[in-house]
């Protein structure tokens, strides 16, 4: 249902905000295809294959907050449009962060 999808997405973003890799991975299906556009590994398959992305991400970003802009629903899927904002102490997406404020659309 829409409500179930909202709960799962909100749970996922909550684990991301807490830098909780195990929690984030638990919100993914066992057979997830994890495809982050521009990430050098390309698409990965399975929860454990997504681990590296989140470990890197949590090292590169801090103080993150998610603002949901809108969600579009279909039968058995959800498209979420959100904005992330926080700080970039590391090298997010290969760019020198210098602990500057950062925001981007998801």
C-alpha positions as CSV (number, residue, x, y, z in Angstrom):
1,X,0.0,0.0,0.0
2,X,1.0,3.6,-0.2
3,X,1.2,3.8,3.5
4,X,3.5,0.8,3.7
5,X,5.8,2.3,1.0
6,X,5.9,5.6,2.9
7,X,6.8,3.8,6.1
8,X,9.7,1.9,4.5
9,X,11.1,5.0,2.7
10,X,10.9,7.1,5.9
11,X,12.6,4.3,7.8
12,X,15.3,4.1,5.2
13,X,15.9,7.9,5.3
14,X,16.0,7.7,9.1
15,X,18.7,5.1,9.1
16,X,20.6,7.3,6.6
17,X,20.3,10.3,8.9
18,X,21.8,8.2,11.7
19,X,24.6,6.8,9.5
20,X,23.3,3.4,10.3
21,X,24.6,1.1,7.5
22,X,23.0,-2.1,8.9
23,X,19.6,-0.3,9.2
24,X,19.8,1.0,5.7
25,X,20.7,-2.4,4.3
26,X,17.8,-4.0,6.2
27,X,15.4,-1.7,4.4
28,X,16.5,-3.1,1.0
29,X,15.2,-6.3,-0.5
30,X,17.6,-9.2,-0.5
31,X,17.8,-9.1,-4.3
32,X,18.0,-5.3,-4.6
33,X,19.5,-3.8,-7.7
34,X,21.2,-0.7,-6.3
35,X,21.9,1.7,-9.1
36,X,23.3,5.1,-8.1
37,X,23.8,7.1,-11.2
38,X,27.4,8.2,-11.5
39,X,28.7,5.9,-8.8
40,X,31.9,4.2,-10.2
41,X,30.9,0.6,-9.4
42,X,27.7,0.9,-11.6
43,X,24.7,-1.1,-10.5
44,X,25.3,-3.6,-7.7
45,X,23.1,-6.6,-6.8
46,X,22.1,-7.7,-3.3
47,X,22.2,-6.0,0.1
48,X,25.9,-6.7,0.8
49,X,26.9,-5.3,-2.6
50,X,25.3,-1.9,-1.6
51,X,27.3,-1.7,1.7
52,X,30.3,0.0,0.1
53,X,28.2,2.8,-1.2
54,X,26.7,3.6,2.2
55,X,30.0,3.3,4.1
56,X,31.6,5.8,1.6
57,X,28.6,8.1,1.7
58,X,28.4,8.2,5.4
59,X,32.1,9.1,5.6
60,X,31.7,11.9,3.0
61,X,28.5,13.6,4.3
62,X,27.3,14.7,7.7
63,X,24.4,16.4,9.5
64,X,22.1,15.3,6.7
65,X,18.4,16.0,6.5
66,X,15.9,14.8,3.9
67,X,13.0,16.9,2.7
68,X,10.5,15.0,0.6
69,X,9.2,17.0,-2.3
70,X,6.8,14.4,-3.7
71,X,6.1,10.8,-4.1
72,X,4.6,9.1,-7.1
73,X,3.0,5.7,-6.7
74,X,2.4,2.8,-9.0
75,X,1.4,-0.8,-8.4
76,X,4.2,-2.2,-6.2
77,X,6.6,0.7,-6.7
78,X,7.3,4.2,-5.5
79,X,9.3,7.1,-7.0
80,X,10.5,9.5,-4.3
81,X,11.8,13.0,-5.1
82,X,13.6,14.5,-2.1
83,X,16.3,17.0,-1.3
84,X,19.3,16.1,0.9
85,X,21.0,19.0,2.8
86,X,23.9,18.9,5.2
87,X,27.7,19.2,5.2
88,X,30.4,17.6,3.1
89,X,33.5,16.9,5.3
90,X,34.8,14.2,2.9
91,X,34.8,13.8,-0.9
92,X,31.2,13.2,-1.8
93,X,30.8,11.9,-5.4
94,X,34.6,12.5,-5.9
95,X,34.4,16.3,-5.2
96,X,36.4,18.0,-2.4
97,X,33.8,18.9,0.3
98,X,35.9,21.0,2.6
99,X,33.1,20.6,5.2
100,X,31.0,23.1,3.2
101,X,27.2,23.1,3.2
102,X,25.8,20.9,0.4
103,X,22.4,20.0,-0.9
104,X,21.3,17.9,-3.8
105,X,18.2,16.3,-5.2
106,X,17.5,12.6,-4.9
